[in-house]
Structures are given as structure tokens and as C-alpha cells.
Amino acid sequence: MIDALLRLFVLRPLFTIAILGIPLVVLVAVGLFTILALKLLVFVVLPIVLIVWVARRLFWRGDCDGGDEWS
């Protein structure tokens, strides 16, 4: 198998680069997308969730007294 790929690379270098290069490009693209998604999660989503959670704990704590608004 490796011998056939090496012979193909000698005979048709552009074809071999296309065969071997496309999966590598896909792996790099998936890796970059994963890194960007994690950065978005850590630096944008989590701080917003944390700010909303802290604000609800501080400012809306007295709104729920234990459920006696139905009596």
C-alpha cells in the first residue's frame, strides 16, 4: 500500500497531494472550528451566564418567599 502511494506520488504528485491533502485540510478546519467554538463558550457564553446568575442571586432573592403568594 505504501509502495503504491509512493509510486503514485512519483508519477502524479498533484493527484497524490489532492488525495492526501483533502483529509488533512478537513482535519485542520475541524480543529480550528473546535478551538473557536470553545473560545466562544469560555469567553462569551460563560461570563454572560455567570453575570445573569449572580444578578438573579443578588437582586431577585426576596421575590420568592416560599410560595405563600397562593394563600
PyMOL Python script that loads the backbone (N, CA, C, O; Angstrom):
from pymol import cmd

cmd.read_pdbstr("""\
ATOM      1  N   MET A   1       0.832  -1.199   0.000  1.00  0.00           N
ATOM      2  CA  MET A   1       0.000   0.000   0.000  1.00  0.00           C
ATOM      3  C   MET A   1       0.870   1.254   0.000  1.00  0.00           C
ATOM      4  O   MET A   1       0.654   2.172  -0.790  1.00  0.00           O
ATOM      5  N   ILE A   2       1.857   1.280   0.896  1.00  0.00           N
ATOM      6  CA  ILE A   2       2.754   2.446   0.939  1.00  0.00           C
ATOM      7  C   ILE A   2       3.570   2.535  -0.335  1.00  0.00           C
ATOM      8  O   ILE A   2       3.830   3.626  -0.841  1.00  0.00           O
ATOM      9  N   ASP A   3       3.978   1.371  -0.856  1.00  0.00           N
ATOM     10  CA  ASP A   3       4.742   1.360  -2.100  1.00  0.00           C
ATOM     11  C   ASP A   3       3.908   1.916  -3.246  1.00  0.00           C
ATOM     12  O   ASP A   3       4.418   2.663  -4.082  1.00  0.00           O
ATOM     13  N   ALA A   4       2.630   1.557  -3.289  1.00  0.00           N
ATOM     14  CA  ALA A   4       1.753   2.070  -4.341  1.00  0.00           C
ATOM     15  C   ALA A   4       1.568   3.581  -4.209  1.00  0.00           C
ATOM     16  O   ALA A   4       1.549   4.295  -5.211  1.00  0.00           O
ATOM     17  N   LEU A   5       1.434   4.068  -2.976  1.00  0.00           N
ATOM     18  CA  LEU A   5       1.292   5.513  -2.780  1.00  0.00           C
ATOM     19  C   LEU A   5       2.566   6.259  -3.163  1.00  0.00           C
ATOM     20  O   LEU A   5       2.511   7.337  -3.754  1.00  0.00           O
ATOM     21  N   LEU A   6       3.708   5.677  -2.821  1.00  0.00           N
ATOM     22  CA  LEU A   6       4.970   6.323  -3.205  1.00  0.00           C
ATOM     23  C   LEU A   6       5.141   6.343  -4.714  1.00  0.00           C
ATOM     24  O   LEU A   6       5.595   7.342  -5.272  1.00  0.00           O
ATOM     25  N   ARG A   7       4.782   5.242  -5.389  1.00  0.00           N
ATOM     26  CA  ARG A   7       4.864   5.219  -6.854  1.00  0.00           C
ATOM     27  C   ARG A   7       3.905   6.236  -7.461  1.00  0.00           C
ATOM     28  O   ARG A   7       4.242   6.904  -8.439  1.00  0.00           O
ATOM     29  N   LEU A   8       2.690   6.357  -6.873  1.00  0.00           N
ATOM     30  CA  LEU A   8       1.719   7.343  -7.354  1.00  0.00           C
ATOM     31  C   LEU A   8       2.241   8.754  -7.156  1.00  0.00           C
ATOM     32  O   LEU A   8       2.050   9.618  -8.012  1.00  0.00           O
ATOM     33  N   PHE A   9       2.900   8.991  -6.026  1.00  0.00           N
ATOM     34  CA  PHE A   9       3.445  10.314  -5.755  1.00  0.00           C
ATOM     35  C   PHE A   9       4.550  10.675  -6.735  1.00  0.00           C
ATOM     36  O   PHE A   9       4.685  11.836  -7.121  1.00  0.00           O
ATOM     37  N   VAL A  10       5.342   9.684  -7.139  1.00  0.00           N
ATOM     38  CA  VAL A  10       6.404   9.941  -8.113  1.00  0.00           C
ATOM     39  C   VAL A  10       5.806  10.233  -9.476  1.00  0.00           C
ATOM     40  O   VAL A  10       6.278  11.121 -10.186  1.00  0.00           O
ATOM     41  N   LEU A  11       4.766   9.490  -9.850  1.00  0.00           N
ATOM     42  CA  LEU A  11       4.196   9.655 -11.185  1.00  0.00           C
ATOM     43  C   LEU A  11       3.283  10.876 -11.291  1.00  0.00           C
ATOM     44  O   LEU A  11       3.359  11.639 -12.255  1.00  0.00           O
ATOM     45  N   ARG A  12       2.432  11.048 -10.301  1.00  0.00           N
ATOM     46  CA  ARG A  12       1.462  12.155 -10.345  1.00  0.00           C
ATOM     47  C   ARG A  12       1.458  12.877  -9.002  1.00  0.00           C
ATOM     48  O   ARG A  12       0.618  12.569  -8.156  1.00  0.00           O
ATOM     49  N   PRO A  13       2.356  13.816  -8.779  1.00  0.00           N
ATOM     50  CA  PRO A  13       2.443  14.458  -7.464  1.00  0.00           C
ATOM     51  C   PRO A  13       1.209  15.285  -7.101  1.00  0.00           C
ATOM     52  O   PRO A  13       0.808  15.302  -5.938  1.00  0.00           O
ATOM     53  N   LEU A  14       0.603  15.966  -8.068  1.00  0.00           N
ATOM     54  CA  LEU A  14      -0.568  16.792  -7.746  1.00  0.00           C
ATOM     55  C   LEU A  14      -1.773  15.931  -7.365  1.00  0.00           C
ATOM     56  O   LEU A  14      -2.547  16.297  -6.480  1.00  0.00           O
ATOM     57  N   PHE A  15      -1.926  14.803  -8.027  1.00  0.00           N
ATOM     58  CA  PHE A  15      -3.028  13.892  -7.712  1.00  0.00           C
ATOM     59  C   PHE A  15      -2.865  13.324  -6.303  1.00  0.00           C
ATOM     60  O   PHE A  15      -3.834  13.213  -5.552  1.00  0.00           O
ATOM     61  N   THR A  16      -1.637  12.970  -5.957  1.00  0.00           N
ATOM     62  CA  THR A  16      -1.382  12.419  -4.631  1.00  0.00           C
ATOM     63  C   THR A  16      -1.585  13.469  -3.547  1.00  0.00           C
ATOM     64  O   THR A  16      -2.116  13.166  -2.478  1.00  0.00           O
ATOM     65  N   ILE A  17      -1.171  14.682  -3.814  1.00  0.00           N
ATOM     66  CA  ILE A  17      -1.404  15.752  -2.843  1.00  0.00           C
ATOM     67  C   ILE A  17      -2.900  15.990  -2.668  1.00  0.00           C
ATOM     68  O   ILE A  17      -3.357  16.273  -1.561  1.00  0.00           O
ATOM     69  N   ALA A  18      -3.666  15.878  -3.757  1.00  0.00           N
ATOM     70  CA  ALA A  18      -5.120  16.045  -3.656  1.00  0.00           C
ATOM     71  C   ALA A  18      -5.733  14.924  -2.829  1.00  0.00           C
ATOM     72  O   ALA A  18      -6.634  15.166  -2.026  1.00  0.00           O
ATOM     73  N   ILE A  19      -5.249  13.693  -3.020  1.00  0.00           N
ATOM     74  CA  ILE A  19      -5.804  12.567  -2.269  1.00  0.00           C
ATOM     75  C   ILE A  19      -5.444  12.679  -0.800  1.00  0.00           C
ATOM     76  O   ILE A  19      -6.305  12.498   0.061  1.00  0.00           O
ATOM     77  N   LEU A  20      -4.195  12.972  -0.497  1.00  0.00           N
ATOM     78  CA  LEU A  20      -3.750  13.015   0.886  1.00  0.00           C
ATOM     79  C   LEU A  20      -4.011  14.370   1.538  1.00  0.00           C
ATOM     80  O   LEU A  20      -4.094  14.453   2.764  1.00  0.00           O
ATOM     81  N   GLY A  21      -4.139  15.420   0.752  1.00  0.00           N
ATOM     82  CA  GLY A  21      -4.256  16.760   1.303  1.00  0.00           C
ATOM     83  C   GLY A  21      -5.650  17.139   1.754  1.00  0.00           C
ATOM     84  O   GLY A  21      -5.804  17.893   2.715  1.00  0.00           O
ATOM     85  N   ILE A  22      -6.679  16.626   1.075  1.00  0.00           N
ATOM     86  CA  ILE A  22      -8.053  16.993   1.424  1.00  0.00           C
ATOM     87  C   ILE A  22      -8.420  16.512   2.827  1.00  0.00           C
ATOM     88  O   ILE A  22      -9.006  17.285   3.585  1.00  0.00           O
ATOM     89  N   PRO A  23      -8.104  15.281   3.206  1.00  0.00           N
ATOM     90  CA  PRO A  23      -8.403  14.902   4.597  1.00  0.00           C
ATOM     91  C   PRO A  23      -7.639  15.736   5.619  1.00  0.00           C
ATOM     92  O   PRO A  23      -8.161  16.023   6.697  1.00  0.00           O
ATOM     93  N   LEU A  24      -6.419  16.125   5.295  1.00  0.00           N
ATOM     94  CA  LEU A  24      -5.664  16.970   6.217  1.00  0.00           C
ATOM     95  C   LEU A  24      -6.288  18.345   6.345  1.00  0.00           C
ATOM     96  O   LEU A  24      -6.342  18.903   7.441  1.00  0.00           O
ATOM     97  N   VAL A  25      -6.759  18.895   5.242  1.00  0.00           N
ATOM     98  CA  VAL A  25      -7.419  20.198   5.285  1.00  0.00           C
ATOM     99  C   VAL A  25      -8.709  20.116   6.100  1.00  0.00           C
ATOM    100  O   VAL A  25      -9.030  21.033   6.855  1.00  0.00           O
ATOM    101  N   VAL A  26      -9.444  19.018   5.945  1.00  0.00           N
ATOM    102  CA  VAL A  26     -10.679  18.835   6.718  1.00  0.00           C
ATOM    103  C   VAL A  26     -10.351  18.736   8.206  1.00  0.00           C
ATOM    104  O   VAL A  26     -11.044  19.334   9.029  1.00  0.00           O
ATOM    105  N   LEU A  27      -9.301  17.987   8.562  1.00  0.00           N
ATOM    106  CA  LEU A  27      -8.906  17.883   9.966  1.00  0.00           C
ATOM    107  C   LEU A  27      -8.500  19.233  10.541  1.00  0.00           C
ATOM    108  O   LEU A  27      -8.855  19.555  11.675  1.00  0.00           O
ATOM    109  N   VAL A  28      -7.768  20.015   9.779  1.00  0.00           N
ATOM    110  CA  VAL A  28      -7.367  21.342  10.247  1.00  0.00           C
ATOM    111  C   VAL A  28      -8.590  22.236  10.416  1.00  0.00           C
ATOM    112  O   VAL A  28      -8.679  22.978  11.394  1.00  0.00           O
ATOM    113  N   ALA A  29      -9.527  22.177   9.482  1.00  0.00           N
ATOM    114  CA  ALA A  29     -10.736  23.005   9.582  1.00  0.00           C
ATOM    115  C   ALA A  29     -11.581  22.609  10.787  1.00  0.00           C
ATOM    116  O   ALA A  29     -12.102  23.475  11.489  1.00  0.00           O
ATOM    117  N   VAL A  30     -11.720  21.314  11.031  1.00  0.00           N
ATOM    118  CA  VAL A  30     -12.494  20.860  12.184  1.00  0.00           C
ATOM    119  C   VAL A  30     -11.807  21.286  13.473  1.00  0.00           C
ATOM    120  O   VAL A  30     -12.470  21.711  14.419  1.00  0.00           O
ATOM    121  N   GLY A  31     -10.492  21.177  13.519  1.00  0.00           N
ATOM    122  CA  GLY A  31      -9.748  21.603  14.704  1.00  0.00           C
ATOM    123  C   GLY A  31      -9.889  23.092  14.969  1.00  0.00           C
ATOM    124  O   GLY A  31     -10.096  23.500  16.112  1.00  0.00           O
ATOM    125  N   LEU A  32      -9.780  23.911  13.925  1.00  0.00           N
ATOM    126  CA  LEU A  32      -9.932  25.359  14.099  1.00  0.00           C
ATOM    127  C   LEU A  32     -11.351  25.720  14.533  1.00  0.00           C
ATOM    128  O   LEU A  32     -11.537  26.599  15.374  1.00  0.00           O
ATOM    129  N   PHE A  33     -12.352  25.044  13.962  1.00  0.00           N
ATOM    130  CA  PHE A  33     -13.735  25.300  14.367  1.00  0.00           C
ATOM    131  C   PHE A  33     -13.945  24.930  15.830  1.00  0.00           C
ATOM    132  O   PHE A  33     -14.639  25.639  16.560  1.00  0.00           O
ATOM    133  N   THR A  34     -13.349  23.826  16.257  1.00  0.00           N
ATOM    134  CA  THR A  34     -13.475  23.404  17.652  1.00  0.00           C
ATOM    135  C   THR A  34     -12.840  24.417  18.585  1.00  0.00           C
ATOM    136  O   THR A  34     -13.411  24.752  19.623  1.00  0.00           O
ATOM    137  N   ILE A  35     -11.670  24.904  18.224  1.00  0.00           N
ATOM    138  CA  ILE A  35     -10.994  25.912  19.051  1.00  0.00           C
ATOM    139  C   ILE A  35     -11.822  27.185  19.131  1.00  0.00           C
ATOM    140  O   ILE A  35     -11.974  27.757  20.210  1.00  0.00           O
ATOM    141  N   LEU A  36     -12.357  27.632  18.007  1.00  0.00           N
ATOM    142  CA  LEU A  36     -13.183  28.843  18.014  1.00  0.00           C
ATOM    143  C   LEU A  36     -14.465  28.655  18.825  1.00  0.00           C
ATOM    144  O   LEU A  36     -14.898  29.565  19.532  1.00  0.00           O
ATOM    145  N   ALA A  37     -15.068  27.471  18.719  1.00  0.00           N
ATOM    146  CA  ALA A  37     -16.285  27.210  19.494  1.00  0.00           C
ATOM    147  C   ALA A  37     -15.988  27.195  20.996  1.00  0.00           C
ATOM    148  O   ALA A  37     -16.768  27.726  21.786  1.00  0.00           O
ATOM    149  N   LEU A  38     -14.875  26.594  21.387  1.00  0.00           N
ATOM    150  CA  LEU A  38     -14.515  26.581  22.807  1.00  0.00           C
ATOM    151  C   LEU A  38     -14.195  27.979  23.317  1.00  0.00           C
ATOM    152  O   LEU A  38     -14.574  28.337  24.432  1.00  0.00           O
ATOM    153  N   LYS A  39     -13.494  28.777  22.500  1.00  0.00           N
ATOM    154  CA  LYS A  39     -13.214  30.162  22.906  1.00  0.00           C
ATOM    155  C   LYS A  39     -14.504  30.958  23.051  1.00  0.00           C
ATOM    156  O   LYS A  39     -14.649  31.736  23.994  1.00  0.00           O
ATOM    157  N   LEU A  40     -15.431  30.773  22.137  1.00  0.00           N
ATOM    158  CA  LEU A  40     -16.718  31.462  22.232  1.00  0.00           C
ATOM    159  C   LEU A  40     -17.454  31.048  23.501  1.00  0.00           C
ATOM    160  O   LEU A  40     -18.042  31.881  24.190  1.00  0.00           O
ATOM    161  N   LEU A  41     -17.415  29.766  23.798  1.00  0.00           N
ATOM    162  CA  LEU A  41     -18.081  29.274  25.006  1.00  0.00           C
ATOM    163  C   LEU A  41     -17.437  29.843  26.266  1.00  0.00           C
ATOM    164  O   LEU A  41     -18.136  30.310  27.165  1.00  0.00           O
ATOM    165  N   VAL A  42     -16.123  29.805  26.336  1.00  0.00           N
ATOM    166  CA  VAL A  42     -15.428  30.221  27.559  1.00  0.00           C
ATOM    167  C   VAL A  42     -15.443  31.734  27.737  1.00  0.00           C
ATOM    168  O   VAL A  42     -15.644  32.219  28.850  1.00  0.00           O
ATOM    169  N   PHE A  43     -15.235  32.485  26.666  1.00  0.00           N
ATOM    170  CA  PHE A  43     -15.060  33.928  26.804  1.00  0.00           C
ATOM    171  C   PHE A  43     -16.325  34.749  26.563  1.00  0.00           C
ATOM    172  O   PHE A  43     -16.339  35.942  26.868  1.00  0.00           O
ATOM    173  N   VAL A  44     -17.386  34.147  26.026  1.00  0.00           N
ATOM    174  CA  VAL A  44     -18.616  34.911  25.774  1.00  0.00           C
ATOM    175  C   VAL A  44     -19.798  34.312  26.549  1.00  0.00           C
ATOM    176  O   VAL A  44     -20.456  35.014  27.317  1.00  0.00           O
ATOM    177  N   VAL A  45     -20.062  33.045  26.352  1.00  0.00           N
ATOM    178  CA  VAL A  45     -21.268  32.446  26.919  1.00  0.00           C
ATOM    179  C   VAL A  45     -21.160  32.294  28.434  1.00  0.00           C
ATOM    180  O   VAL A  45     -22.067  32.699  29.161  1.00  0.00           O
ATOM    181  N   LEU A  46     -20.070  31.721  28.912  1.00  0.00           N
ATOM    182  CA  LEU A  46     -19.943  31.506  30.353  1.00  0.00           C
ATOM    183  C   LEU A  46     -19.934  32.807  31.161  1.00  0.00           C
ATOM    184  O   LEU A  46     -20.578  32.850  32.209  1.00  0.00           O
ATOM    185  N   PRO A  47     -19.240  33.872  30.735  1.00  0.00           N
ATOM    186  CA  PRO A  47     -19.356  35.114  31.508  1.00  0.00           C
ATOM    187  C   PRO A  47     -20.775  35.690  31.533  1.00  0.00           C
ATOM    188  O   PRO A  47     -21.202  36.221  32.558  1.00  0.00           O
ATOM    189  N   ILE A  48     -21.505  35.594  30.429  1.00  0.00           N
ATOM    190  CA  ILE A  48     -22.883  36.087  30.414  1.00  0.00           C
ATOM    191  C   ILE A  48     -23.749  35.273  31.362  1.00  0.00           C
ATOM    192  O   ILE A  48     -24.552  35.841  32.103  1.00  0.00           O
ATOM    193  N   VAL A  49     -23.602  33.956  31.352  1.00  0.00           N
ATOM    194  CA  VAL A  49     -24.366  33.095  32.259  1.00  0.00           C
ATOM    195  C   VAL A  49     -24.002  33.409  33.705  1.00  0.00           C
ATOM    196  O   VAL A  49     -24.878  33.469  34.568  1.00  0.00           O
ATOM    197  N   LEU A  50     -22.722  33.608  33.971  1.00  0.00           N
ATOM    198  CA  LEU A  50     -22.290  33.920  35.331  1.00  0.00           C
ATOM    199  C   LEU A  50     -22.845  35.257  35.805  1.00  0.00           C
ATOM    200  O   LEU A  50     -23.273  35.370  36.954  1.00  0.00           O
ATOM    201  N   ILE A  51     -22.845  36.271  34.945  1.00  0.00           N
ATOM    202  CA  ILE A  51     -23.379  37.586  35.312  1.00  0.00           C
ATOM    203  C   ILE A  51     -24.879  37.495  35.579  1.00  0.00           C
ATOM    204  O   ILE A  51     -25.371  38.073  36.549  1.00  0.00           O
ATOM    205  N   VAL A  52     -25.606  36.778  34.730  1.00  0.00           N
ATOM    206  CA  VAL A  52     -27.048  36.629  34.932  1.00  0.00           C
ATOM    207  C   VAL A  52     -27.330  35.868  36.216  1.00  0.00           C
ATOM    208  O   VAL A  52     -28.241  36.231  36.959  1.00  0.00           O
ATOM    209  N   TRP A  53     -26.565  34.820  36.490  1.00  0.00           N
ATOM    210  CA  TRP A  53     -26.768  34.030  37.702  1.00  0.00           C
ATOM    211  C   TRP A  53     -26.498  34.852  38.960  1.00  0.00           C
ATOM    212  O   TRP A  53     -27.262  34.784  39.923  1.00  0.00           O
ATOM    213  N   VAL A  54     -25.402  35.638  38.954  1.00  0.00           N
ATOM    214  CA  VAL A  54     -25.077  36.470  40.113  1.00  0.00           C
ATOM    215  C   VAL A  54     -26.129  37.562  40.294  1.00  0.00           C
ATOM    216  O   VAL A  54     -26.531  37.848  41.422  1.00  0.00           O
ATOM    217  N   ALA A  55     -26.574  38.169  39.209  1.00  0.00           N
ATOM    218  CA  ALA A  55     -27.588  39.217  39.302  1.00  0.00           C
ATOM    219  C   ALA A  55     -28.899  38.663  39.851  1.00  0.00           C
ATOM    220  O   ALA A  55     -29.557  39.316  40.660  1.00  0.00           O
ATOM    221  N   ARG A  56     -29.279  37.475  39.421  1.00  0.00           N
ATOM    222  CA  ARG A  56     -30.517  36.885  39.941  1.00  0.00           C
ATOM    223  C   ARG A  56     -30.374  36.531  41.413  1.00  0.00           C
ATOM    224  O   ARG A  56     -31.331  36.675  42.174  1.00  0.00           O
ATOM    225  N   ARG A  57     -29.206  36.074  41.826  1.00  0.00           N
ATOM    226  CA  ARG A  57     -28.999  35.730  43.237  1.00  0.00           C
ATOM    227  C   ARG A  57     -29.019  36.975  44.119  1.00  0.00           C
ATOM    228  O   ARG A  57     -29.507  36.925  45.248  1.00  0.00           O
ATOM    229  N   LEU A  58     -28.489  38.101  43.610  1.00  0.00           N
ATOM    230  CA  LEU A  58     -28.404  39.309  44.426  1.00  0.00           C
ATOM    231  C   LEU A  58     -29.695  40.113  44.443  1.00  0.00           C
ATOM    232  O   LEU A  58     -30.134  40.546  45.508  1.00  0.00           O
ATOM    233  N   PHE A  59     -30.312  40.321  43.285  1.00  0.00           N
ATOM    234  CA  PHE A  59     -31.406  41.282  43.184  1.00  0.00           C
ATOM    235  C   PHE A  59     -32.795  40.670  43.289  1.00  0.00           C
ATOM    236  O   PHE A  59     -33.722  41.342  43.740  1.00  0.00           O
ATOM    237  N   TRP A  60     -32.965  39.424  42.888  1.00  0.00           N
ATOM    238  CA  TRP A  60     -34.297  38.842  42.907  1.00  0.00           C
ATOM    239  C   TRP A  60     -34.440  37.790  43.991  1.00  0.00           C
ATOM    240  O   TRP A  60     -35.280  36.899  43.876  1.00  0.00           O
ATOM    241  N   ARG A  61     -33.658  37.874  45.013  1.00  0.00           N
ATOM    242  CA  ARG A  61     -33.705  36.881  46.071  1.00  0.00           C
ATOM    243  C   ARG A  61     -34.974  37.025  46.916  1.00  0.00           C
ATOM    244  O   ARG A  61     -35.532  36.017  47.350  1.00  0.00           O
ATOM    245  N   GLY A  62     -35.439  38.247  47.158  1.00  0.00           N
ATOM    246  CA  GLY A  62     -36.596  38.459  48.020  1.00  0.00           C
ATOM    247  C   GLY A  62     -37.926  38.256  47.326  1.00  0.00           C
ATOM    248  O   GLY A  62     -38.962  38.316  47.989  1.00  0.00           O
ATOM    249  N   ASP A  63     -37.948  38.018  46.013  1.00  0.00           N
ATOM    250  CA  ASP A  63     -39.208  37.867  45.306  1.00  0.00           C
ATOM    251  C   ASP A  63     -39.914  36.562  45.649  1.00  0.00           C
ATOM    252  O   ASP A  63     -41.144  36.520  45.667  1.00  0.00           O
ATOM    253  N   CYS A  64     -39.177  35.511  45.916  1.00  0.00           N
ATOM    254  CA  CYS A  64     -39.758  34.204  46.233  1.00  0.00           C
ATOM    255  C   CYS A  64     -39.597  33.958  47.720  1.00  0.00           C
ATOM    256  O   CYS A  64     -38.502  33.637  48.182  1.00  0.00           O
ATOM    257  N   ASP A  65     -40.695  34.108  48.486  1.00  0.00           N
ATOM    258  CA  ASP A  65     -40.623  33.963  49.935  1.00  0.00           C
ATOM    259  C   ASP A  65     -40.906  32.553  50.405  1.00  0.00           C
ATOM    260  O   ASP A  65     -40.809  32.288  51.604  1.00  0.00           O
ATOM    261  N   GLY A  66     -41.240  31.667  49.549  1.00  0.00           N
ATOM    262  CA  GLY A  66     -41.530  30.314  49.975  1.00  0.00           C
ATOM    263  C   GLY A  66     -42.859  29.809  49.464  1.00  0.00           C
ATOM    264  O   GLY A  66     -43.310  28.747  49.894  1.00  0.00           O
ATOM    265  N   GLY A  67     -43.487  30.508  48.587  1.00  0.00           N
ATOM    266  CA  GLY A  67     -44.701  30.016  47.955  1.00  0.00           C
ATOM    267  C   GLY A  67     -45.974  30.438  48.605  1.00  0.00           C
ATOM    268  O   GLY A  67     -47.013  29.872  48.265  1.00  0.00           O
ATOM    269  N   ASP A  68     -45.995  31.414  49.542  1.00  0.00           N
ATOM    270  CA  ASP A  68     -47.247  31.805  50.173  1.00  0.00           C
ATOM    271  C   ASP A  68     -47.973  32.888  49.383  1.00  0.00           C
ATOM    272  O   ASP A  68     -48.871  33.534  49.923  1.00  0.00           O
ATOM    273  N   GLU A  69     -47.612  33.104  48.122  1.00  0.00           N
ATOM    274  CA  GLU A  69     -48.383  34.056  47.318  1.00  0.00           C
ATOM    275  C   GLU A  69     -49.690  33.446  46.854  1.00  0.00           C
ATOM    276  O   GLU A  69     -50.560  34.173  46.374  1.00  0.00           O
ATOM    277  N   TRP A  70     -49.864  32.122  46.981  1.00  0.00           N
ATOM    278  CA  TRP A  70     -51.104  31.470  46.581  1.00  0.00           C
ATOM    279  C   TRP A  70     -52.139  31.468  47.701  1.00  0.00           C
ATOM    280  O   TRP A  70     -53.309  31.188  47.442  1.00  0.00           O
ATOM    281  N   SER A  71     -51.742  31.774  48.947  1.00  0.00           N
ATOM    282  CA  SER A  71     -52.713  31.708  50.029  1.00  0.00           C
ATOM    283  C   SER A  71     -53.454  33.011  50.238  1.00  0.00           C
ATOM    284  O   SER A  71     -54.307  33.101  51.122  1.00  0.00           O
TER     285      SER A  71
END
""", "prot")
cmd.dss("prot")
cmd.show_as("cartoon", "prot")
cmd.util.cbc("prot")
cmd.orient("prot")
